[in-house]
Amino acid sequence: MHFQIRLAKSAVVSEGLGLADNDVRDMVKSGKKRFVRYQESEELYSVGLHTFEQIAKEAGAIYKIRRLVLVNLDIFDEYLDTFRM
């Protein structure tokens, strides 16, 4: 089964696609996917789920739609850049 939720012009969140981690990374890098779930983010940023949740909340990058939680990677990345040394 395949569902899509359109959130913005280029943001599409797909459920039930079974995308490989590399596919998700490619979509994020190309700008086709601006929003990810917590589970997808673990592979993208090489951090644990709980750590990613905390950072995303601090960044104000969380979007809740009923029971679905998404993280806006544009906001998340901008927040991470503030820690650059």
C-alpha positions as CSV (number, residue, x, y, z in Angstrom):
1,M,0.0,0.0,0.0
2,H,1.3,3.5,-0.9
3,F,0.3,6.8,0.6
4,Q,1.6,10.3,0.1
5,I,1.1,13.4,2.1
6,R,2.0,16.7,0.3
7,L,3.2,19.3,2.8
8,A,4.7,22.0,0.6
9,K,5.7,22.6,-3.0
10,S,8.5,20.0,-3.1
11,A,8.0,18.1,0.1
12,V,6.6,14.7,-0.2
13,V,6.5,12.2,2.6
14,S,6.0,8.6,1.4
15,E,4.7,5.8,3.5
16,G,5.0,2.1,2.6
17,L,7.6,2.6,-0.1
18,G,10.4,0.6,1.5
19,L,13.1,3.0,0.3
20,A,16.6,2.0,1.0
21,D,18.7,4.4,3.2
22,N,20.7,5.5,0.2
23,D,17.5,6.4,-1.7
24,V,16.5,8.6,1.3
25,R,19.9,10.2,1.4
26,D,19.8,11.0,-2.3
27,M,16.3,12.5,-2.1
28,V,17.3,14.7,0.9
29,K,20.5,15.9,-0.9
30,S,18.7,16.7,-4.1
31,G,16.0,18.7,-2.2
32,K,13.2,16.4,-3.1
33,K,12.5,15.4,0.5
34,R,12.6,18.2,3.1
35,F,10.7,16.3,5.8
36,V,11.8,13.0,7.4
37,R,10.6,10.8,10.2
38,Y,12.8,10.1,13.2
39,Q,13.7,6.6,11.9
40,E,15.0,8.0,8.6
41,S,17.1,10.6,10.4
42,E,19.2,8.1,12.3
43,E,20.9,7.0,9.1
44,L,21.2,10.5,7.7
45,Y,22.9,12.1,10.7
46,S,24.6,9.1,12.4
47,V,23.1,9.9,15.8
48,G,20.7,8.0,18.0
49,L,17.0,8.4,17.8
50,H,16.6,10.1,21.2
51,T,19.5,12.5,20.5
52,F,18.0,13.5,17.1
53,E,14.6,14.0,18.8
54,Q,16.1,16.4,21.3
55,I,18.0,18.4,18.8
56,A,15.0,18.6,16.4
57,K,12.8,19.9,19.3
58,E,15.5,22.5,20.3
59,A,15.7,23.6,16.7
60,G,11.9,24.0,16.4
61,A,11.9,21.7,13.4
62,I,9.1,19.4,14.5
63,Y,5.8,19.1,12.7
64,K,3.0,17.0,14.2
65,I,0.1,15.8,11.9
66,R,-2.2,13.7,14.0
67,R,0.0,10.7,14.9
68,L,2.7,11.5,12.4
69,V,5.8,13.4,13.5
70,L,8.0,15.0,10.8
71,V,11.3,16.9,11.0
72,N,12.0,19.8,8.6
73,L,15.6,19.2,7.5
74,D,16.0,22.8,6.4
75,I,15.4,24.1,9.9
76,F,17.3,21.3,11.5
77,D,20.4,21.8,9.3
78,E,20.3,25.6,9.9
79,Y,20.2,24.9,13.7
80,L,23.2,22.5,13.4
81,D,25.2,25.1,11.6
82,T,25.1,27.3,14.7
83,F,27.3,24.8,16.4
84,R,30.1,24.9,13.8
85,M,33.5,25.6,15.2
